[in-house]
């Protein structure tokens, strides 16, 4: 494997001769001289040669060790971040950990800011001076993030460029940002873009107050933090999508049968414990087989999707709609008595009729549903709710369809 040979020295001519000899004997290696104190990141295969006058050797050796210690510390820091992101923490906790950890290697204050529809949102903030961070946040709240950081962050959020300002006191900024800098004695700033597959979603911002300063040498660490933040955001989105796919019906977008049983068991236990009412609607599309046989399964699927939307728009936000298989739906109504559930059922019947779902798809045939209603009785198993609602639904079907019936023992 090709490797790099670094030559540190004070005698430029001597270093050049040494480089020529080494390059001739190691044609596959890259030999670098006169790096003037800048020691790049080293790999295990790299070689460092120190050549200097005797009085300067100790200085160069100490400088090299300091650089190597910095690299080791940075590697340990990144390793800790990897362990952090592989944990089961929620995204909010991860972002808080990122800004907190960053103050160990960068400035004493850090922010994570996201951008949505041209609006900036502060996602996480931390400072080693807790009193100052509170004052900073109050100042930002009174002035708005856009007014304070728009100009400085524009290259980061719009172009994906990193920004390093070693001396904020000498920088050209807007009046709000100048006031912010002067009020809190800010010296240096580094801002790097948080980039996901969808594009730039925000920025990582590290700020230092006197006497600590940051510069180009700190940019790589800030960039790593931004990259880790992007990974955390993407991971959180993936987990959310997986969780959603595990609980929702792929065709209609409402909750699925598996989640139906989980929710009903949970709500029944809550109703039992707090002695609150709980009701259930079981809904079936009238003559759905005729719809499929007449217009085809594609139209049938569209009917189910439109019916799902109608149900969601008709019930309360606290009520939950489920597809329980085929053309049957369930609606769990927490905190609702049997009388209240019947009123909801009547609203659904009227809404389905007025929505003219089949007509909206280009067909003249009317669409109706039948509904069975039940309520929770103390000490009963949650499955009894389903069994009773199913019996009531069967009564609706036998009656005239397009109607709702409540279970009666």
C-alpha positions as CSV (number, residue, x, y, z in Angstrom):
1,X,0.0,0.0,0.0
2,X,1.3,3.4,-1.0
3,X,2.3,5.6,2.0
4,X,3.5,9.2,2.6
5,X,6.8,10.3,4.1
6,X,6.8,13.6,5.9
7,X,10.1,15.4,6.5
8,X,10.2,18.1,9.2
9,X,13.2,20.3,9.3
10,X,14.7,23.8,9.5
11,X,17.3,23.4,6.7
12,X,15.3,23.6,3.4
13,X,18.2,22.5,1.2
14,X,19.0,19.5,3.4
15,X,15.4,18.5,3.4
16,X,15.2,18.7,-0.4
17,X,18.3,16.5,-0.8
18,X,16.8,14.0,1.7
19,X,13.5,14.0,-0.2
20,X,15.2,13.3,-3.6
21,X,17.0,10.3,-2.1
22,X,13.9,8.9,-0.5
23,X,11.8,9.5,-3.6
24,X,14.4,7.7,-5.8
25,X,14.4,4.7,-3.4
26,X,10.6,4.7,-2.8
27,X,9.1,5.7,-6.1
28,X,5.6,4.6,-4.9
29,X,5.7,6.8,-1.8
30,X,4.8,10.5,-1.6
31,X,7.6,12.5,0.0
32,X,6.6,15.9,1.5
33,X,9.0,18.4,2.9
34,X,8.9,21.9,4.3
35,X,5.4,21.6,5.7
36,X,6.2,24.4,8.1
37,X,4.7,23.0,11.2
38,X,1.5,21.8,9.6
39,X,1.2,18.0,10.3
40,X,-1.6,16.5,8.4
41,X,-3.7,13.5,9.5
42,X,-1.5,10.5,9.7
43,X,-2.2,6.9,8.7
44,X,-0.5,3.9,10.2
45,X,1.5,3.4,7.0
46,X,2.9,6.9,7.0
47,X,6.4,7.8,8.0
48,X,7.7,11.0,9.7
49,X,11.4,11.9,9.6
50,X,12.7,14.8,11.7
51,X,15.9,16.4,10.5
52,X,17.2,19.7,12.0
53,X,20.0,21.4,13.8
54,X,20.4,19.9,17.3
55,X,19.0,22.9,19.1
56,X,15.7,22.7,17.1
57,X,15.1,19.0,17.2
58,X,13.3,19.1,20.6
59,X,11.0,21.9,19.5
60,X,10.0,20.0,16.3
61,X,9.6,16.8,18.2
62,X,7.3,18.4,20.7
63,X,5.3,20.1,18.0
64,X,4.9,16.8,16.2
65,X,3.7,15.1,19.4
66,X,1.2,17.9,20.1
67,X,-0.2,17.4,16.6
68,X,-0.4,13.7,17.0
69,X,-2.1,14.1,20.4
70,X,-4.7,16.3,18.7
71,X,-5.4,13.7,16.1
72,X,-5.8,11.0,18.8
73,X,-8.1,13.2,20.8
74,X,-10.2,13.9,17.7
75,X,-10.4,10.2,16.8
76,X,-11.6,9.5,20.3
77,X,-14.1,12.3,20.0
78,X,-15.5,10.9,16.7
79,X,-15.6,7.4,18.2
80,X,-17.7,8.7,21.0
81,X,-20.1,10.4,18.5
82,X,-20.4,7.1,16.6
83,X,-21.4,5.3,19.8
84,X,-23.9,8.1,20.6
85,X,-25.6,7.9,17.2
86,X,-25.8,4.1,17.4
87,X,-27.7,4.4,20.7
88,X,-31.5,4.4,21.0
89,X,-31.7,8.1,21.9
90,X,-34.4,10.2,20.3
91,X,-33.3,12.7,17.6
92,X,-33.8,15.6,20.0
93,X,-31.5,14.0,22.6
94,X,-28.9,13.2,19.9
95,X,-28.8,16.9,18.7
96,X,-28.4,18.1,22.3
97,X,-25.5,15.7,22.8
98,X,-23.8,16.9,19.6
99,X,-23.8,20.5,20.6
100,X,-22.7,19.6,24.1
101,X,-19.8,17.4,23.0
102,X,-18.7,20.0,20.4
103,X,-17.7,22.3,23.2
104,X,-14.9,19.9,24.2
105,X,-13.1,20.4,20.9
106,X,-14.4,23.7,19.4
107,X,-16.0,26.8,20.8
108,X,-17.7,27.2,24.1
109,X,-21.1,27.6,22.6
110,X,-22.8,25.7,19.8
111,X,-26.1,25.7,17.9
112,X,-27.9,23.4,15.4
113,X,-30.2,25.4,13.1
114,X,-32.5,24.0,10.5
115,X,-34.1,25.7,7.5
116,X,-37.6,24.9,6.3
117,X,-39.5,27.1,3.8
118,X,-36.9,29.9,4.2
119,X,-37.5,29.9,8.0
120,X,-34.8,29.2,10.5
121,X,-35.4,27.0,13.5
122,X,-33.2,26.5,16.5
123,X,-33.0,22.7,17.1
124,X,-30.4,22.5,19.8
125,X,-28.1,24.9,21.8
126,X,-25.5,24.5,24.5
127,X,-22.8,26.6,26.2
128,X,-20.3,25.9,28.9
129,X,-21.6,29.2,30.4
130,X,-25.3,28.4,31.1
131,X,-26.1,31.9,32.2
132,X,-24.8,33.3,28.9
133,X,-26.7,30.7,26.7
134,X,-30.0,31.7,28.4
135,X,-29.3,35.4,27.6
136,X,-28.3,34.5,24.1
137,X,-31.5,32.6,23.5
138,X,-33.6,35.4,25.0
139,X,-31.8,37.9,22.7
140,X,-32.3,35.6,19.6
141,X,-36.0,35.3,20.6
142,X,-36.5,39.0,20.8
143,X,-34.6,39.7,17.5
144,X,-35.4,36.5,15.5
145,X,-32.8,34.1,14.1
146,X,-33.2,35.5,10.6
147,X,-32.3,39.0,11.8
148,X,-29.2,37.9,13.7
149,X,-27.7,35.2,11.5
150,X,-29.1,35.5,8.0
151,X,-26.1,37.1,6.3
152,X,-23.5,34.9,8.0
153,X,-25.4,31.7,7.4
154,X,-26.6,32.4,3.9
155,X,-23.5,30.9,2.2
156,X,-23.9,27.8,4.4
157,X,-27.6,27.3,3.9
158,X,-27.8,28.3,0.3
159,X,-24.5,27.3,-1.2
160,X,-23.3,24.6,1.1
161,X,-20.1,26.5,1.9
162,X,-18.4,26.4,5.3
163,X,-17.7,29.8,7.0
164,X,-14.8,30.4,9.3
165,X,-14.5,33.8,11.0
166,X,-11.4,34.0,13.2
167,X,-12.2,37.5,14.4
168,X,-15.8,38.5,14.5
169,X,-14.9,41.9,15.9
170,X,-13.4,42.8,12.5
171,X,-16.1,41.2,10.4
172,X,-18.7,43.0,8.4
173,X,-22.2,42.0,9.7
174,X,-25.6,43.5,10.1
175,X,-26.6,45.7,13.0
176,X,-28.5,42.9,14.9
177,X,-25.5,40.5,14.6
178,X,-23.1,43.2,15.6
179,X,-25.1,43.9,18.7
180,X,-25.2,40.2,19.4
181,X,-21.4,39.9,19.0
182,X,-20.6,42.9,21.1
183,X,-23.1,42.0,23.9
184,X,-21.6,38.5,24.4
185,X,-17.9,39.2,23.6
186,X,-17.8,36.7,20.7
187,X,-14.5,36.2,19.0
188,X,-14.6,33.3,16.5
189,X,-17.2,31.4,14.6
190,X,-17.4,28.3,12.4
191,X,-20.5,27.3,10.5
192,X,-20.8,24.2,8.4
193,X,-23.7,22.8,6.4
194,X,-25.8,19.9,7.5
195,X,-26.4,18.0,4.2
196,X,-28.6,15.0,3.7
197,X,-29.6,13.1,0.6
198,X,-32.4,15.7,0.1
199,X,-30.0,18.6,0.3
200,X,-28.9,21.2,2.8
201,X,-31.3,21.1,5.8
202,X,-29.5,23.3,8.2
203,X,-26.2,24.4,9.8
204,X,-23.9,23.5,12.7
205,X,-22.6,26.6,14.4
206,X,-19.8,26.9,16.9
207,X,-18.9,30.2,18.6
208,X,-16.1,31.1,21.0
209,X,-15.8,34.0,23.3
210,X,-12.6,35.6,24.5
211,X,-9.8,34.6,24.9
212,X,-10.3,31.3,22.9
213,X,-10.2,31.6,19.1
214,X,-10.9,29.1,16.3
215,X,-9.6,29.0,12.8
216,X,-9.2,26.9,9.7
217,X,-7.5,24.1,11.7
218,X,-10.9,23.5,13.4
219,X,-12.9,23.3,10.2
220,X,-12.5,19.5,9.7
221,X,-13.9,18.8,13.2
222,X,-16.9,21.1,12.6
223,X,-17.5,19.4,9.3
224,X,-17.4,16.0,10.9
225,X,-20.0,17.2,13.5
226,X,-22.3,18.4,10.6
227,X,-21.9,15.0,8.9
228,X,-22.8,13.1,12.0
229,X,-25.8,15.4,12.6
230,X,-27.0,14.7,9.0
231,X,-26.6,11.0,9.7
232,X,-28.6,11.3,12.9
233,X,-31.4,13.2,11.1
234,X,-31.6,10.7,8.3
235,X,-31.6,7.8,10.8
236,X,-34.4,9.4,12.7
237,X,-36.4,9.8,9.6
238,X,-35.8,6.2,8.6
239,X,-37.0,5.0,12.0
240,X,-40.1,7.2,11.8
241,X,-40.9,5.8,8.3
242,X,-40.4,2.2,9.6
243,X,-42.6,2.8,12.6
244,X,-45.3,4.4,10.4
245,X,-45.1,1.5,7.9
246,X,-45.5,-1.0,10.8
247,X,-48.8,0.7,12.0
248,X,-50.4,2.0,8.8
249,X,-52.3,0.3,5.9
250,X,-50.3,0.7,2.7
251,X,-53.3,1.3,0.5
252,X,-55.4,3.8,2.5
253,X,-52.9,5.4,4.8
254,X,-55.0,4.8,8.0
255,X,-53.9,2.5,10.8
256,X,-53.8,-1.2,10.1
257,X,-55.3,-4.3,11.8
258,X,-52.2,-5.1,13.9
259,X,-52.2,-1.6,15.4
260,X,-56.0,-1.8,15.9
261,X,-55.7,-4.6,18.4
262,X,-52.8,-2.8,20.2
263,X,-54.7,0.5,20.5
264,X,-58.0,-1.2,21.5
265,X,-56.3,-3.1,24.3
266,X,-54.6,0.0,25.5
267,X,-57.7,2.1,25.5
268,X,-59.8,-0.6,27.2
269,X,-57.2,-0.8,30.0
270,X,-57.3,3.0,30.3
271,X,-61.1,3.1,30.4
272,X,-61.1,0.3,33.1
273,X,-58.5,2.1,35.2
274,X,-60.0,5.6,35.0
275,X,-63.6,4.6,34.6
276,X,-64.0,6.7,31.4
277,X,-66.2,5.8,28.5
278,X,-64.9,4.1,25.3
279,X,-66.8,3.2,22.2
280,X,-66.1,1.4,18.9
281,X,-67.6,1.7,15.4
282,X,-67.2,-1.2,12.9
283,X,-68.0,0.0,9.4
284,X,-68.5,-2.0,6.2
285,X,-69.0,-0.8,2.6
286,X,-72.4,-1.9,1.3
287,X,-72.3,-4.2,-1.7
288,X,-68.5,-3.6,-2.2
289,X,-68.3,-6.9,-4.1
290,X,-70.6,-5.4,-6.7
291,X,-68.3,-2.4,-7.0
292,X,-65.3,-4.6,-7.6
293,X,-67.2,-6.9,-10.1
294,X,-68.7,-3.9,-12.0
295,X,-65.9,-1.4,-12.1
296,X,-62.8,-3.5,-11.2
297,X,-60.4,-3.7,-8.3
298,X,-58.6,-0.5,-9.3
299,X,-61.8,1.5,-8.8
300,X,-62.5,-0.5,-5.6
301,X,-59.1,0.5,-4.2
302,X,-59.8,4.1,-4.9
303,X,-63.2,3.8,-3.2
304,X,-61.5,2.5,-0.1
305,X,-58.9,5.2,-0.1
306,X,-61.5,8.0,-0.5
307,X,-63.7,6.4,2.2
308,X,-60.7,6.4,4.6
309,X,-60.2,10.2,4.0
310,X,-63.9,10.8,4.6
311,X,-63.8,8.9,7.9
312,X,-60.7,10.8,9.1
313,X,-62.2,14.2,8.2
314,X,-65.5,13.3,9.9
315,X,-64.3,12.0,13.3
316,X,-62.4,14.0,16.0
317,X,-58.6,14.3,16.0
318,X,-58.6,12.2,19.1
319,X,-60.5,9.3,17.4
320,X,-58.5,6.7,15.5
321,X,-59.4,5.2,12.1
322,X,-58.3,1.7,11.1
323,X,-58.7,-0.6,8.1
324,X,-59.5,-4.0,9.6
325,X,-59.2,-5.9,6.3
326,X,-61.0,-5.9,3.0
327,X,-63.7,-3.2,3.0
328,X,-64.1,-3.1,6.8
329,X,-63.0,-0.2,9.0
330,X,-62.9,0.4,12.7
331,X,-63.1,3.7,14.5
332,X,-62.0,3.8,18.2
333,X,-63.6,6.6,20.1
334,X,-61.9,7.3,23.5
335,X,-63.9,9.2,26.0
336,X,-67.2,8.6,24.1
337,X,-70.4,7.1,25.4
338,X,-72.6,4.9,23.3
339,X,-75.0,7.8,22.7
340,X,-72.1,10.0,21.5
341,X,-70.8,7.1,19.3
342,X,-74.2,6.8,17.6
343,X,-74.1,10.5,16.8
344,X,-70.7,10.0,15.2
345,X,-72.0,7.1,13.2
346,X,-74.9,9.2,11.9
347,X,-72.5,11.9,10.9
348,X,-70.4,9.3,9.0
349,X,-73.5,8.0,7.1
350,X,-74.4,11.5,6.0
351,X,-70.9,12.4,5.1
352,X,-70.4,9.3,3.0
353,X,-73.6,9.9,1.1
354,X,-72.9,13.6,0.5
355,X,-69.3,12.9,-0.6
356,X,-70.6,10.9,-3.5
357,X,-67.4,8.9,-3.6
358,X,-68.2,6.8,-6.7
359,X,-69.6,9.8,-8.6
360,X,-66.4,11.7,-7.9
361,X,-64.5,8.9,-9.6
362,X,-66.8,9.2,-12.7
363,X,-69.4,6.6,-11.9
364,X,-73.1,7.1,-11.2
365,X,-73.7,4.4,-8.7
366,X,-74.2,5.6,-5.1
367,X,-72.0,4.4,-2.3
368,X,-73.2,3.7,1.3
369,X,-71.9,2.1,4.4
370,X,-73.4,0.1,7.4
371,X,-72.2,0.7,10.9
372,X,-72.2,-1.3,14.1
373,X,-71.6,0.5,17.5
374,X,-70.6,-0.9,20.9
375,X,-69.3,0.6,24.1
376,X,-66.9,-0.8,26.8
377,X,-68.3,-2.5,29.9
378,X,-66.3,-2.6,33.1
379,X,-64.4,-5.8,33.6
380,X,-64.8,-6.9,30.0
381,X,-62.0,-7.9,27.6
382,X,-61.3,-5.5,24.7
383,X,-62.2,-8.2,22.2
384,X,-65.8,-8.1,23.4
385,X,-66.0,-4.6,22.0
386,X,-65.2,-5.9,18.6
387,X,-67.5,-8.9,18.9
388,X,-70.4,-6.7,20.0
389,X,-69.8,-4.1,17.3
390,X,-69.6,-6.9,14.7
391,X,-73.0,-8.2,15.8
392,X,-74.5,-4.7,15.6
393,X,-73.0,-4.3,12.1
394,X,-74.6,-7.5,11.1
395,X,-78.0,-6.1,12.3
396,X,-77.4,-3.0,10.2
397,X,-76.7,-5.2,7.1
398,X,-79.9,-7.3,7.7
399,X,-82.0,-4.2,8.3
400,X,-81.7,-2.0,5.2
401,X,-77.9,-1.2,5.0
402,X,-76.9,2.5,5.0
403,X,-77.7,2.6,8.7
404,X,-76.2,2.4,12.1
405,X,-77.2,0.0,14.9
406,X,-76.0,-0.1,18.5
407,X,-75.3,-3.4,20.2
408,X,-78.0,-4.5,22.7
409,X,-77.6,-7.7,24.8
